[in-house]
Amino acid sequence: MCIEQLSWLPAHPDLAGAIRSARAEQDFDRRAASAVALAGYRRDFVMTDKLDRLLTELSDNVRALAQAGAQRTPVRIALLSSHTVEHLASAIRIAGLSRRLVAQVHVAPYGLYRQVLLGPDPALTEFSPQFILLALDAHEVRFDLPIDAPEADVAAAIDARISDLRQLWRNARDRYAAKVIQQTLVPAAPPIFGSFEGLVPASPFALTERLNAAMRTAARQDRVLLLDLAWYAARHCHEAGIADPARWHQAKQLVSPFLAPLYGDLVARIVAACLGLSRKCLVLDLDNTLWGGVIGDDGLDGIQLGQGEPAGEAFLAFQHYAAALSRRGIILAVCSKNDPEIAEPAFSSHPEMALRREDIASFIANWEDKPSNLRRIARQLNLGLDSMVFVDDNPAERDIVRRELPDIAVPELPEDVAFYPMRLAEAGYFEAVAFTADDALRSRSYLANAERQSMLERATDMEGYLKSLSMTLVAARISEIDLGRAAQLINKSNQFNLTTRRYTEAELERLVEDPAIVALCFRLRDRFGDNGLISVILARTDPQWSEGALLIDTWLMSCRILGRQVEAAALEVIVGEAAKRGASTIIGEYRPTPRNGLVADHFAKLGFAPVDTHGPRVDGATFWHFDIAAASPPPHFITIERL
């Protein structure tokens, strides 16, 4: 199979078990909220069907279901088709939940779409559809033309078919006041001329292609929406579930059960867009999302971006895609854990940047948690959270935003940034049903309004999330295997680096060989995986201080794990090391640099008290005192392993 189903949605560790638990729930509101939440996970046809059975048990009260868990809009969709679609109804209903809809689906009798629309149909009249999906296939729309038919005959046949379709569209609108969605035709027969197929006007493939082009033009003129299945099949391999000849001969299925969840989502996103439920704002992380590397550590000239090497070109391509979205009216914002003085100038100073600062309506770079900053962006732009899509390469950050702000769409991302644009496009968050000059100007108007909005902070309770990470900090003396990576961190880290002392690998090796030196490296694991070596701490006794003091010479940490209480857990390890050496005091040193303002109050937060050295301080350094007997490290939710 060529298509990964709903790849932008997160995977659930036990979706089947969660559905069983939801069905056992007696309270309607909690059961409905579970159905809404579970629809937001990646699912195949079997799980979609299980979810639909749960939904069916709740559907007697559609209005209550629409209000349960999160706001959902009730909608009625009728399927009129020339191919089998009964197996697609459940997929549309469940996809609707994930697209903020509660969809009721009516399936007209197989193959009777023309009779239903041209004559009275009591069942459809009683259903009173808001949307009618006219799902036709290429087998149904055949042309009685010889293979050598001239161009004039082909044009006349195409015009006749379009005239017939327009009559059906008019009847749907006039009789039911419904919005029509027309499905384009997927070529059913293999080519008979090879690459010459498109040059023979009456060849089967050429006829289907030409009819689709005429259908798109007519739909635009008649304000009919398109489910462009032909366009989708052309971009993907239709062997994955569209126009499979075996399925067609067995059950007259144009869309196989395998592809039903995706087909349902294609329908739901069009309906949602028509109801004004498409997303409007794309919020982007920076490091390893818009460029490769960490700009605070690597510097402007050290990040991966631009022509000349694959990773840099991939990040540049993603920026170009974001810029194209901006040009069609999608608002761009930035939410990054970064120093704004370092990150923001990249948009004007890096020669390869495709995005510029003026493209970003709200730019928030600080060291606060991302849910709080996303709320701030929403307030600044005067947008609802349900208008926003947040793209971040870090799975832990994606998870916390989903937990804290479930209204925000957070796509799962592939490991290779080269596929970011495709993943974002396939997610369909920005589905459109119209495009006007005003749409194109929307992002610029938000840029103007951004500075006028007041910002009001709202705290986010992180405790539940931090516990759920199941973090383990592994502390060990730097070994020969660790030397290279530890030296790299020492010489690369700038933001979370208390003294910014640099040591070569050889110098570090000598320090590690000295038993009087505390030379520790730290690894962090959580339920998302291993973060690798993320911190280095070097400490020693110093003649300037009493014999009972241990001076922290170097303390640095990767910024990607900030906000997870690693600092408190690491301090607990240092306290243990100091106690083993008979030290009663730990001395911390902070030497300010243009890049490490992030950690200016690091020691104060950990319970250290300032020390007055009664003399000039080198490089503006400050010193901090931690009494092991009188103080304790701050609490944390990290298990510590000492090797």
Secondary structure, DSSP 8 states (H G I E B T S, - for coil): ----TTTTS---TTHHHHHHHHHH---HHHHHHHHHHHTTS---HHHHHHHHHHHHHHGGGHHHHHHSSS--EEEEEEEEESS--HHHHHHHHHHHHHTTEEEEEEE--TT-HHHHHHS--HHHHHH--SEEEEE--TTTS-----TT--HHHHHHHHHHHHHHHHHHHHHHHHHH--EEEEE-----S--SSGGGGGGSTTSHHHHHHHHHHHHHHHHHHHT-EEE-HHHHHHHS-GGGTBS-HHHHHHH--SB-GGGHHHHHHHHHHHHHHHTT-S--EEEE--BTTTBBS-HHHH-TTTSB-STTSHHHHHHHHHHHHHHHHHHTT-EEEEEEES-HHHHTTHHHH-TT-SS-GGGEEEEEEESS-HHHHHHHHHHHHT--GGGEEEE-S-HHHHHHHHHH-TTSB-----SSGGGHHHHHHHHTTT--S---HHHHHHHHHHHHHHTTS---------HHHHHHT-EEEEEEE--TTTHHHHHHHHHH--SSBSS-----HHHHHHHHH-TTSEEEEEEEEETTEEEEEEEEEEEE--TTS-TTEEEEEEEEE-GGGTTSSHHHHHHHHHHHHHHHTT--EEEEEE---SS-GGGTTHHHHTT-EEE--SS--GGG-EEEEEETTT-------EEEEE-
